[in-house]
């Protein structure tokens, strides 16, 4: 899907044309010096055979929204939304004004965001539950008792 050539090198992650001498991708932010082939295997999960088949079908009948829906649903179910997003991004690279590709790219991104694991925001531990708080309270209590015994007479 992502092609590079000596004449027009591209980002190995997103396929965006690299600026001459650029150290990072202007589109996805990838730092080229940190990219390795083993990272590509994790980051660039390809479409499965059924996904390839659905993509080929909708590419032949681009305005058929039902085909786009089936493709998006399939990719969501098998965990290849990133690959689906790359397909639409490549289409947008070729035809930036394609309204269907823009709409589906936004939809794929939304679907992927929903699938991200929610990070439960942990509220900070109350001060009254810390050992330091109770240690200080103990010392204040002891000081109060000693002060009462010494100065209370």
C-alpha positions as CSV (number, residue, x, y, z in Angstrom):
1,X,0.0,0.0,0.0
2,X,2.7,2.5,1.0
3,X,5.3,2.9,-1.7
4,X,8.5,4.7,-1.7
5,X,10.9,5.3,-4.6
6,X,14.3,6.9,-4.8
7,X,12.8,9.8,-6.8
8,X,10.1,10.6,-4.2
9,X,10.9,9.1,-0.8
10,X,7.9,8.7,1.5
11,X,7.3,8.3,5.2
12,X,7.4,4.6,6.0
13,X,4.5,4.8,8.3
14,X,1.9,7.0,6.6
15,X,3.3,7.4,3.0
16,X,3.4,11.2,3.0
17,X,6.1,12.6,0.8
18,X,9.3,13.4,2.8
19,X,10.8,16.8,2.7
20,X,14.4,16.8,1.6
21,X,16.5,16.5,4.7
22,X,13.5,16.2,7.0
23,X,14.0,14.5,10.2
24,X,10.4,13.8,10.9
25,X,7.2,13.3,9.0
26,X,5.1,16.5,8.6
27,X,1.9,14.5,8.6
28,X,2.2,11.8,11.3
29,X,5.3,13.1,13.3
30,X,7.3,9.9,12.9
31,X,11.0,10.5,13.7
32,X,12.7,8.7,10.8
33,X,15.8,7.9,12.9
34,X,13.7,6.0,15.4
35,X,11.8,3.8,12.8
36,X,12.8,0.2,12.6
37,X,11.4,-2.7,10.6
38,X,10.1,-4.4,13.8
39,X,8.1,-1.3,14.6
40,X,6.6,-1.5,11.1
41,X,5.3,-5.0,11.8
42,X,3.3,-3.6,14.8
43,X,2.3,-0.2,13.4
44,X,1.4,-1.2,9.9
45,X,-1.1,-4.0,10.3
46,X,-2.4,-4.8,6.8
47,X,-6.0,-5.5,5.8
48,X,-7.0,-9.1,6.0
49,X,-8.1,-10.9,2.8
50,X,-11.7,-10.1,3.3
51,X,-10.9,-6.5,3.9
52,X,-8.8,-6.4,0.7
53,X,-11.8,-7.9,-1.1
54,X,-14.2,-5.3,0.4
55,X,-11.9,-2.5,-0.5
56,X,-11.5,-3.6,-4.1
57,X,-15.3,-3.9,-4.3
58,X,-16.0,-0.4,-3.0
59,X,-13.1,1.1,-5.1
60,X,-15.0,-0.2,-8.2
61,X,-18.3,1.2,-6.9
62,X,-17.0,4.3,-5.0
63,X,-20.3,6.1,-4.5
64,X,-22.1,3.1,-2.9
65,X,-22.2,4.0,0.7
66,X,-23.4,0.5,1.7
67,X,-20.0,-0.9,0.5
68,X,-18.2,1.7,2.6
69,X,-20.3,0.8,5.6
70,X,-19.6,-2.9,5.1
71,X,-15.8,-2.2,4.8
72,X,-15.8,-0.1,8.0
73,X,-17.8,-2.6,9.9
74,X,-15.6,-5.5,8.9
75,X,-12.4,-3.6,9.7
76,X,-13.8,-2.7,13.1
77,X,-14.7,-6.3,13.9
78,X,-11.3,-7.7,12.9
79,X,-9.2,-4.9,14.3
80,X,-7.8,-3.4,11.1
81,X,-9.2,0.2,11.4
82,X,-5.7,1.6,11.1
83,X,-5.3,-0.2,7.8
84,X,-8.8,1.1,6.7
85,X,-7.7,4.6,7.7
86,X,-4.6,4.3,5.6
87,X,-6.7,3.2,2.6
88,X,-8.9,6.3,2.8
89,X,-5.8,8.5,3.5
90,X,-4.2,7.2,0.3
91,X,-7.4,7.9,-1.6
92,X,-7.4,11.5,-0.2
93,X,-3.7,11.9,-1.2
94,X,-4.8,11.1,-4.8
95,X,-8.0,13.1,-4.7
96,X,-8.1,15.6,-1.8
97,X,-11.6,16.9,-2.6
98,X,-13.2,13.5,-2.5
99,X,-16.1,14.0,-0.1
100,X,-16.8,10.3,0.4
101,X,-13.2,9.6,1.3
102,X,-13.2,12.6,3.7
103,X,-16.4,11.4,5.4
104,X,-15.2,7.8,5.7
105,X,-11.7,8.9,6.9
106,X,-13.4,10.9,9.7
107,X,-15.7,8.0,10.5
108,X,-12.8,5.5,10.7
109,X,-10.9,7.8,13.0
110,X,-14.0,8.2,15.2
111,X,-14.5,4.4,15.3
112,X,-10.8,3.9,16.3
113,X,-11.1,6.5,19.0
114,X,-14.1,4.7,20.5
115,X,-12.1,1.5,20.6
116,X,-9.2,3.0,22.5
117,X,-9.1,1.7,26.1
118,X,-10.5,4.3,28.4
119,X,-8.1,5.6,30.9
120,X,-9.8,5.8,34.2
121,X,-8.8,9.1,35.8
122,X,-7.7,8.2,39.3
123,X,-8.5,11.0,41.7
124,X,-5.5,11.8,43.9
125,X,-5.5,10.0,47.3
126,X,-7.0,12.2,50.0
127,X,-4.4,13.7,52.4
128,X,-6.3,12.1,55.3
129,X,-5.5,8.6,53.9
130,X,-1.7,9.1,53.8
131,X,0.6,7.8,56.5
132,X,2.3,11.2,56.7
133,X,-1.0,12.9,57.7
134,X,-1.5,10.4,60.5
135,X,2.1,10.6,61.6
136,X,1.8,14.4,61.9
137,X,-1.5,14.1,63.7
138,X,0.1,11.7,66.2
139,X,3.0,14.1,66.8
140,X,0.6,17.0,67.3
141,X,-1.5,15.0,69.7
142,X,1.6,14.0,71.7
143,X,2.8,17.6,71.8
144,X,-0.6,18.8,72.9
145,X,-0.7,16.3,75.8
146,X,2.9,17.1,76.8
147,X,2.1,20.8,76.6
148,X,-1.0,20.3,78.8
149,X,1.0,18.4,81.4
150,X,3.9,20.8,81.5
151,X,2.1,24.1,81.2
152,X,-1.3,23.1,82.7
153,X,-0.1,23.1,86.3
